[in-house]
Amino acid sequence: MDSPTKANPALLEEMTQFDKTKLQKTNTEEKVSLPTPEVIQREKTEHEMFERVKSGVSLKHVETVEKDPLKEVVAQEKVQLDIQQFDASCLKRVDTQERNRLPSLTDIEEERKGLKN
């Protein structure tokens, strides 16, 4: 950064001639945001977990199981073949009946009585 002696002379002149009375008065408010107990507990738990992992105390030996992608491909092909060979003629015809029963006035009254008791 340039030192004051090497700064732009026009800028220095403008700064010295600036009228500070044109500035507005402001009040500085310092805000201190303390963490909530939940945040403190979460950070404490994370720190404890990190320390346990770092020390290796709670780690257990795990065996990895690698899946054979060839078996998965064969299974997918078998499903596709079964779908293609499916005989839709053995299905029965079904007519769907939509029922939308609205409650009667007596049903509504009984429910109101049940809620009041």
C-alpha positions in Angstrom: 0.0 0.0 0.0 1.2 3.5 -0.7 2.5 5.6 2.1 0.8 9.0 2.8 3.8 10.7 1.1 3.4 8.7 -2.1 -0.5 9.0 -2.2 -2.2 10.9 -5.0 -1.8 14.7 -4.1 -5.3 15.5 -5.4 -6.8 12.8 -3.1 -4.9 14.1 -0.1 -6.0 17.7 -0.8 -9.7 16.5 -1.1 -9.4 14.6 2.2 -8.0 17.6 4.1 -10.7 19.9 2.7 -13.6 17.6 3.5 -16.2 19.2 5.7 -16.8 16.7 8.6 -20.0 18.6 9.7 -21.8 17.0 6.7 -21.5 13.6 8.3 -24.5 12.3 10.1 -24.3 11.2 13.8 -24.6 7.5 14.3 -24.9 5.4 17.4 -22.8 2.2 17.4 -24.6 -0.8 18.9 -22.4 -3.7 19.8 -24.3 -7.0 19.6 -23.1 -10.0 21.4 -24.7 -13.2 20.2 -24.2 -16.0 22.6 -24.9 -19.5 21.5 -28.1 -21.2 22.7 -27.8 -24.3 25.0 -28.8 -26.5 22.0 -25.9 -25.2 19.9 -23.5 -25.6 22.8 -24.7 -29.2 23.3 -24.4 -30.0 19.6 -20.9 -28.7 19.4 -19.9 -30.5 22.5 -21.3 -33.8 21.1 -19.5 -33.2 17.8 -16.3 -32.5 19.6 -16.6 -35.6 21.7 -17.3 -37.8 18.6 -14.3 -36.3 16.8 -12.1 -37.0 19.8 -13.3 -40.6 20.0 -12.7 -41.2 16.3 -9.3 -39.5 16.5 -8.3 -41.8 19.4 -9.8 -44.9 17.7 -11.4 -46.1 20.9 -14.9 -46.7 19.7 -14.1 -47.8 16.2 -15.0 -51.4 15.3 -13.7 -53.6 12.6 -16.1 -53.8 9.6 -16.1 -56.2 6.8 -17.1 -54.7 3.4 -19.3 -56.7 1.1 -18.8 -56.1 -2.6 -21.7 -56.8 -4.8 -21.2 -58.6 -8.1 -22.5 -56.3 -10.8 -22.9 -59.2 -13.1 -25.5 -60.8 -10.8 -27.5 -57.6 -10.7 -27.5 -57.3 -14.5 -28.6 -60.9 -14.9 -31.4 -60.3 -12.3 -32.6 -57.2 -14.2 -32.6 -59.1 -17.5 -34.6 -61.9 -15.9 -37.2 -59.4 -14.6 -37.5 -57.8 -18.1 -37.8 -61.3 -19.7 -40.6 -62.2 -17.2 -42.4 -59.0 -18.0 -42.2 -59.7 -21.7 -43.4 -63.3 -21.3 -46.3 -62.3 -19.0 -49.6 -63.5 -20.3 -52.2 -60.7 -19.8 -55.0 -62.9 -21.0 -55.1 -64.7 -17.6 -56.1 -61.5 -15.8 -59.8 -60.9 -14.9 -61.7 -57.8 -16.0 -62.4 -55.5 -13.1 -64.7 -52.5 -13.1 -63.7 -49.9 -10.6 -66.5 -48.2 -8.7 -65.6 -45.0 -7.0 -67.5 -44.2 -3.9 -67.4 -40.9 -2.2 -69.9 -41.0 0.6 -70.5 -37.7 2.3 -71.6 -37.8 5.9 -75.3 -37.2 6.6 -76.5 -34.5 9.1 -77.0 -37.2 11.8 -73.4 -38.4 11.3 -72.2 -34.9 11.7 -74.3 -34.3 14.8 -73.1 -37.5 16.4 -69.5 -36.6 15.8 -70.0 -33.2 17.3 -71.6 -34.8 20.4 -68.6 -37.2 20.6 -66.1 -34.3 20.5 -67.9 -32.3 23.3 -68.0 -35.3 25.7 
